[in-house]
């Protein structure tokens, strides 16, 4: 499903099926997309799970939403020229499939690292 930022949140639509939905947040959008997909395939007895759904969002919208992810930091982490990544983020250039994979891998690595962090509070 293709994800697009809207004034009120996000929208998602399938390029292959007549499935579309909206959500105020990404998690809400994912839940709504799952529900819409289940309803769309219900009569065909096709079981849809969250693992069946794939979401695509362009770099510019991704970095506009996830402002906490610093493009320079990501570029350093994956060994990419920060100016080049910035051009991808701004929509001035389109990354190759290889570069897209490299960027996505770096984003996943950062996400994994963040999910494994435990913060402690000391008085």
C-alpha positions as a Markdown table, in Angstrom:
| # | Residue | x | y | z |
|---|---|---|---|---|
| 1 | Unk | 0.0 | 0.0 | 0.0 |
| 2 | Unk | 1.2 | 3.5 | -0.8 |
| 3 | Unk | 1.3 | 5.8 | 2.2 |
| 4 | Unk | 0.8 | 9.5 | 1.8 |
| 5 | Unk | 0.9 | 12.3 | 4.4 |
| 6 | Unk | -2.4 | 14.3 | 4.6 |
| 7 | Unk | -3.4 | 17.4 | 6.5 |
| 8 | Unk | -5.2 | 15.2 | 9.1 |
| 9 | Unk | -2.7 | 12.3 | 9.3 |
| 10 | Unk | -2.1 | 9.7 | 6.6 |
| 11 | Unk | -3.8 | 7.8 | 3.8 |
| 12 | Unk | -2.9 | 4.5 | 2.2 |
| 13 | Unk | -4.1 | 2.8 | -0.9 |
| 14 | Unk | -3.4 | -0.3 | -2.8 |
| 15 | Unk | -2.2 | -0.1 | -6.4 |
| 16 | Unk | -3.5 | -3.6 | -7.1 |
| 17 | Unk | -6.8 | -3.8 | -5.2 |
| 18 | Unk | -9.6 | -1.3 | -4.4 |
| 19 | Unk | -8.5 | -0.9 | -0.8 |
| 20 | Unk | -7.9 | 2.5 | 0.8 |
| 21 | Unk | -8.0 | 3.9 | 4.2 |
| 22 | Unk | -6.8 | 6.8 | 6.4 |
| 23 | Unk | -5.4 | 7.2 | 10.0 |
| 24 | Unk | -4.3 | 10.0 | 12.2 |
| 25 | Unk | -1.1 | 8.1 | 13.1 |
| 26 | Unk | 1.0 | 5.4 | 11.3 |
| 27 | Unk | -0.1 | 2.7 | 13.8 |
| 28 | Unk | -3.7 | 3.7 | 13.3 |
| 29 | Unk | -3.2 | 3.7 | 9.5 |
| 30 | Unk | -1.7 | 0.2 | 9.7 |
| 31 | Unk | -4.6 | -1.1 | 11.8 |
| 32 | Unk | -7.2 | 0.5 | 9.5 |
| 33 | Unk | -5.4 | -0.9 | 6.4 |
| 34 | Unk | -5.5 | -4.4 | 7.8 |
| 35 | Unk | -9.2 | -4.1 | 8.6 |
| 36 | Unk | -10.0 | -2.7 | 5.1 |
| 37 | Unk | -7.9 | -5.5 | 3.5 |
| 38 | Unk | -9.6 | -8.2 | 5.5 |
| 39 | Unk | -13.0 | -6.8 | 4.5 |
| 40 | Unk | -12.0 | -6.6 | 0.8 |
| 41 | Unk | -10.9 | -10.2 | 0.7 |
| 42 | Unk | -13.6 | -11.6 | 3.0 |
| 43 | Unk | -15.9 | -12.9 | 0.2 |
| 44 | Unk | -12.9 | -14.6 | -1.5 |
| 45 | Unk | -12.0 | -16.5 | 1.7 |
| 46 | Unk | -8.5 | -15.1 | 1.5 |
| 47 | Unk | -6.9 | -14.6 | 5.0 |
| 48 | Unk | -5.1 | -11.3 | 5.4 |
| 49 | Unk | -2.6 | -10.7 | 8.2 |
| 50 | Unk | -0.4 | -7.7 | 9.0 |
| 51 | Unk | 2.5 | -9.8 | 7.5 |
| 52 | Unk | 0.7 | -9.8 | 4.2 |
| 53 | Unk | 0.6 | -6.0 | 4.0 |
| 54 | Unk | 3.5 | -4.0 | 2.8 |
| 55 | Unk | 3.7 | -0.2 | 3.0 |
| 56 | Unk | 5.6 | 2.2 | 0.9 |
| 57 | Unk | 6.3 | 5.9 | 1.7 |
| 58 | Unk | 8.6 | 8.2 | -0.2 |
| 59 | Unk | 11.7 | 9.5 | 1.5 |
| 60 | Unk | 10.6 | 13.1 | 1.7 |
| 61 | Unk | 7.3 | 12.2 | 3.5 |
| 62 | Unk | 9.1 | 9.7 | 5.7 |
| 63 | Unk | 11.7 | 12.2 | 7.0 |
| 64 | Unk | 9.0 | 14.9 | 7.3 |
| 65 | Unk | 7.0 | 12.7 | 9.7 |
| 66 | Unk | 9.9 | 11.1 | 11.5 |
| 67 | Unk | 11.7 | 14.4 | 12.3 |
| 68 | Unk | 13.5 | 12.7 | 15.2 |
| 69 | Unk | 15.6 | 10.7 | 12.6 |
| 70 | Unk | 18.4 | 13.0 | 11.6 |
| 71 | Unk | 19.4 | 12.5 | 7.9 |
| 72 | Unk | 23.1 | 13.5 | 8.6 |
| 73 | Unk | 23.2 | 10.9 | 11.4 |
| 74 | Unk | 21.7 | 8.2 | 9.1 |
| 75 | Unk | 24.1 | 9.1 | 6.3 |
| 76 | Unk | 27.1 | 8.8 | 8.7 |
| 77 | Unk | 25.7 | 5.5 | 10.0 |
| 78 | Unk | 25.4 | 3.9 | 6.5 |
| 79 | Unk | 28.4 | 5.5 | 5.0 |
| 80 | Unk | 26.6 | 7.7 | 2.5 |
| 81 | Unk | 27.4 | 11.2 | 1.5 |
| 82 | Unk | 25.1 | 13.4 | 3.7 |
| 83 | Unk | 24.5 | 15.8 | 0.8 |
| 84 | Unk | 23.3 | 12.9 | -1.4 |
| 85 | Unk | 20.9 | 11.6 | 1.3 |
| 86 | Unk | 19.6 | 15.2 | 1.7 |
| 87 | Unk | 18.8 | 15.4 | -2.0 |
| 88 | Unk | 16.8 | 12.1 | -1.7 |
| 89 | Unk | 15.0 | 13.5 | 1.4 |
| 90 | Unk | 14.1 | 16.8 | -0.4 |
| 91 | Unk | 12.9 | 14.9 | -3.4 |
| 92 | Unk | 15.6 | 16.5 | -5.7 |
| 93 | Unk | 17.0 | 13.1 | -6.6 |
| 94 | Unk | 15.6 | 9.6 | -6.6 |
| 95 | Unk | 17.7 | 6.8 | -5.0 |
| 96 | Unk | 18.5 | 3.6 | -6.9 |
| 97 | Unk | 17.2 | 0.3 | -5.7 |
| 98 | Unk | 20.6 | -0.4 | -4.1 |
| 99 | Unk | 20.7 | 3.0 | -2.3 |
| 100 | Unk | 17.1 | 2.5 | -1.2 |
| 101 | Unk | 18.0 | -0.8 | 0.4 |
| 102 | Unk | 21.0 | 0.7 | 2.1 |
| 103 | Unk | 19.0 | 3.5 | 3.5 |
| 104 | Unk | 16.2 | 1.2 | 4.7 |
| 105 | Unk | 18.7 | -1.1 | 6.2 |
| 106 | Unk | 20.2 | 1.8 | 8.2 |
| 107 | Unk | 16.7 | 2.9 | 9.3 |
| 108 | Unk | 15.9 | -0.6 | 10.5 |
| 109 | Unk | 19.3 | -0.8 | 12.3 |
| 110 | Unk | 18.6 | 2.4 | 14.2 |
| 111 | Unk | 15.1 | 1.2 | 15.0 |
| 112 | Unk | 16.5 | -2.1 | 16.4 |
| 113 | Unk | 19.0 | -0.2 | 18.4 |
| 114 | Unk | 16.4 | 2.1 | 19.9 |
| 115 | Unk | 14.0 | -0.8 | 20.7 |
| 116 | Unk | 16.8 | -2.5 | 22.7 |
| 117 | Unk | 17.5 | 0.6 | 24.9 |
| 118 | Unk | 16.4 | 0.7 | 28.5 |
| 119 | Unk | 16.4 | 4.2 | 30.0 |
| 120 | Unk | 17.0 | 4.5 | 33.7 |
| 121 | Unk | 16.1 | 7.4 | 36.0 |
| 122 | Unk | 18.3 | 8.1 | 38.9 |
| 123 | Unk | 17.5 | 10.5 | 41.7 |
